C-alpha cells in the first residue's frame, strides 16, 4: 500500500432544509450578533463577532456575563439553509483559528449553503482562560520539575509515586490560586453546551442546532445532544471520544487501537520500501517493531545525551504519538527513527523538530486538566485507588497508555468541581438522527468509541472509514489495505 492520501467528502446535511420552528423554554440571547472585520486570516472570507452569555448558568440572577468571541465563514449561496457550529477538539483549545484555516475545504464539504461558525470555548485563549499561575515561567518551572511528560508504568514504583506527589503540587496550586478556583467552576462541558445553544438562539430563526464536533468536540456534541435532544437538527460526531468514559470514568478506551496503528506503520513500511528509511533488505515488520520496542526500553534506563538534553523513551514516545495521527508524516518519521537507531542524533533532532515543532500551539495552560477534571466525579482520590486505572491504561496500550497517567492522577486529586456536570447516560433520542464517524485504524479516537457513542443515541447512524490516522474533518488518511 503506497503512503498516499484519499479524501472522504461528507455532507453534514445533504439536501435537507432547516426544520420548522419548535417551541422552547430555553432563554433566548438578547439581540443579534454584530458581525464585522476579523483579526484572523482565513482561506475564505471570514467575519468576527461577540455574544454576551450568562457567566454562571446556575445563577442567572447575578447578571454576570461572559463575552464569547465568534468567527463566521458566510454562506456562498442563497437561499441560505442555516448555520453549522464547529468544535475542533481539545479540551482547552480554541476553534476560531481552526475554522478560519479550514474554511475553504469545509465550505466545499458542506455545499456552501451554510454559515460556518466557531467560537473559543470557556477555558481557552481569551475566553475565561483557565490558568493556575500568574506567569508562564512559573508554570514552565513547575511542569518541568514535576516531570509530567515522563511516561511511567505501574511497575515504575519510585517515579510513579513521585509523579503522583508532584501532580498534587499542581492541584494544590490550582485550588489556592483565586482566579483558577473561581473560573474552574465555570468551564465545564455542560456550560459550554449551554453556550452553543445561546449561539443558536442568536443566529438561527428555527432555534435548532447544526453541529460538527471532532475529538473532544464529540464529547461536547454528545453532551449538548443529551441535554437538548429536541433542539438538534443535524449533528455529526467525527473521531469520537467515548462520552460515557469522558464524564463518568477514566479515558482508558482512547488507547484501544494505538498499538495496532503502530504495528501498521511497520507493515506499511515494508510494503512501501522506497518511502521508508527503515525498510532494509530482508527486514520484516514484526522484527522492526521488536527492535524499536527494545530500543525504547534501552533508552528508558540509559537515556542518550545530546546537545545539552536527554533523549529517553518519553521523548521518543511523545514524538511517536502525534506522528501516528497523520500517515502523511510516516516517511519522515521513518527517517527519524532510522537516524535514532543508527546513532545519528543530529539528524534525529532535526527531523523530530520538523515533525513536532516546540510550542507549536503556544505555551499551554491548565485547561486540558481543568475542563475534564471538573467534568468527572470518579470517587477515587487516593494513590492506591488509582493504581488499577493506571494498570488498565498500560494494558490497553503498551506504547502510549502511560500518556493517560498524568490526567488520571490529576483528576483523582482535583478539588475544583464544576457548578454543572452532565450526569446522564446518553440514552436519548434526538430530533433528527445523529451521524457518528469512526476510523478503522485510529490511534486516538478508536472505532469502538464511535460504536459506544452511537449505541445509546437512538436511531443514530454509524459510519466506519477504513483508513489510518486520527480522523479529523475531511478524512485525510492513507489508502485502506
Buried (B, 14 or more C-beta within 10 A) or exposed (E): BEBEBEEBEBEBBEEBEBBEEEEBEBEEBEEEBEBEEBEEEBBBEBBBBEBBBBBBBEEEEEEEEBEBBBBBBBBBEEEBBBBBBBBBBBBBBBBBBBBBBBBEBBBBBBBBBBBBBBBBBBBBBEBBBBBBBEEEEEBEEBBEEBBBEBBBBBEBEEBBEBBBEBBBEBBEBBBEBEBBBEBBBBBBBBBBBBBBBBBBBBBBEBBBBBBBBBBBBBBBBBBBBBBBBBBBBBBBBBBBBBBBBBBBEBBBBBBBBBBBBBBBBBBBBBBBEEBBBBBEEEBEBEEBBEBBBEBBEEBBEEBBEEEEEEBBBBBBBBBBBBBBBBBBBBBBBBBBBBBBBEEBBEBBBBBBEEBBEEEEEEEBBBBBBBBBBBBBBBEBEEBEEBBEBBBBBBEBBBBBBBBBBBBBBBBBBBEBBBBBBBEBEBEBBBBBBBBBBBBBBBBBBBBBBBBBBBBBBEEBEBBEBEBBBBBBBBBBBBBEE
